[in-house]
């Protein structure tokens, strides 16, 4: 437990901050694995940012990106600070099946993830690929809401906080 009662609040703050950092890392890795990866650029463009901050672009290509604590700097604990996890690619809404897929914007490249091929209806989203045809999808339709609804978001959040609290002073083994 905590070293001494006078350090309890500080230890809890440190553990909470480390838990938030680890949770962001776990969630960003979960999103990178669940989402599409034609080139790997989308998977490397997840950012954990304080409210109002702007994300950057992709960090890498050619593979599904693996996040670590360097991608979520440990900030000073501030009461009321929340992180938003966002993707910085300009086509993020299309990749998340939130808006129709625009084929003209897509440049066919070798895919990083196994792909599903088929036909996409006119005005369809990225994941709406059925039957036979030349359209591709490297993540299932509605992967974004399913990541949350299937419980993967909760699992990644819980794992991150367990890891974070385990490394904080006074809360480890």
SVG drawing of the C-alpha trace seen along z (x, -y; Angstrom):
<svg xmlns="http://www.w3.org/2000/svg" viewBox="-25 -24 34 37">
<polyline fill="none" stroke="black" stroke-width="0.4" points="0.0,0.0 1.0,-3.6 4.2,-4.4 2.7,-6.7 -0.7,-8.5 0.9,-11.9 2.1,-10.6 -1.2,-8.9 -2.7,-11.7 0.5,-12.1 0.8,-8.4 -2.8,-8.1 -2.3,-11.0 0.9,-9.4 -0.9,-6.0 -3.9,-7.6 -1.7,-9.5 0.4,-6.4 -2.8,-4.4 -4.2,-7.0 -0.9,-6.9 -0.9,-3.1 -4.6,-3.0 -4.1,-5.4 -1.2,-3.2 -3.3,0.0 -6.3,-1.7 -4.2,-3.1 -2.7,0.4 -6.1,1.9 -7.4,-0.6 -4.4,0.0 -5.0,3.7 -8.8,3.5 -8.8,0.8 -7.9,0.8 -4.2,1.0 -3.7,0.7 -0.4,-1.0 0.0,-1.2 -0.2,-5.0 -3.7,-5.1 -2.7,-2.7 0.3,-5.0 -1.8,-8.2 -3.6,-7.7 -2.9,-10.4 -3.8,-10.8 -4.3,-14.6 -5.6,-17.0 -8.9,-18.5 -8.5,-21.1 -5.1,-19.8 -4.5,-18.9 -3.1,-15.5 -0.2,-15.1 -0.1,-12.8 1.2,-9.3 4.3,-8.2 5.2,-5.2 4.1,-3.0 4.6,0.6 3.4,2.2 0.8,1.9 2.3,-0.6 3.0,0.4 2.5,-2.4 4.4,-2.7 4.7,-5.3 6.8,-7.6 3.7,-8.3 1.8,-9.4 4.2,-11.6 3.5,-11.5 2.1,-14.9 1.9,-16.5 -1.3,-15.4 -4.0,-18.0 -7.4,-17.6 -10.0,-17.5 -7.6,-16.8 -9.0,-14.4 -7.4,-12.8 -9.1,-12.4 -7.8,-9.6 -8.1,-10.7 -6.7,-9.8 -4.8,-12.5 -5.2,-11.3 -7.4,-13.4 -9.4,-10.3 -10.1,-9.1 -13.8,-9.4 -13.8,-7.2 -11.5,-4.7 -13.8,-4.5 -16.9,-4.1 -18.4,-7.3 -18.6,-8.8 -19.0,-7.3 -15.8,-5.9 -14.5,-8.1 -12.6,-5.9 -10.9,-8.8 -9.0,-9.5 -7.8,-5.9 -4.5,-5.0 -4.2,-1.2 -1.2,0.1 0.0,3.4 -1.9,4.0 -0.4,4.5 -3.4,6.5 -5.1,9.4 -7.8,7.9 -11.3,8.8 -12.2,8.1 -15.6,7.7 -18.0,5.0 -18.8,1.8 -22.1,0.1 -22.1,-3.5 -22.0,-5.8 -21.1,-2.9 -18.6,-3.0 -15.1,-1.6 -16.2,1.6 -19.2,2.4 -17.5,5.0 -19.5,8.1 -19.5,10.7 -16.8,10.6 -15.0,7.6 -11.9,5.5 -12.8,3.3 -10.8,4.0 -11.3,3.7 -8.6,4.5 -11.0,4.3 -14.6,5.4 -17.5,3.1 -18.2,1.0 -14.9,2.1 -14.9,-1.3 -18.2,-0.9 -17.6,2.8 -14.3,2.1 -16.3,0.4 -19.5,2.6 -17.6,5.9 -15.8,4.8 -12.3,4.4 -12.2,0.7 -13.1,1.6 -10.5,4.4 -7.8,2.2 -8.7,-0.6 -8.7,1.9 -5.4,3.4 -3.8,0.0 -4.9,-1.1 -3.7,2.2 -0.3,1.7 -0.1,-2.0 -1.1,-1.4 1.4,1.5 4.3,-0.7 3.3,-3.7 5.2,-4.1 3.4,-2.5 1.0,-0.4 3.4,2.2 4.0,5.7"/>
</svg>
